[in-house]
Amino acid sequence: RGIGAILRDSTGKIIFASCKPLERCNGALESELRACVMGLTAAIQRTLLPILVETDCISVVQHLYCREKDRSELACI
């Protein structure tokens, strides 16, 4: 398993792209969350402009919008 992230500007031009293998991963949701963290970290280091996160994983979106305290093993991500 591995993760990847692409950082684009408002016109769609690629600013940064990265991928890396995951040595330990408990499933697809963990890899999706780790990819979001990697992408956000890259974006924060490269711009002060607003950041828009896109994902095709509904579970990631649900985790981001959940108002209840996350007590799962993925809460630290």
Secondary structure, DSSP 8 states (H G I E B T S, - for coil): -EEEEEEE-TTS-EEEEEEEE-SS--SHHHHHHHHHHHHHHHHHHH-SS------S-HHHHHHHH--S---STTTT-
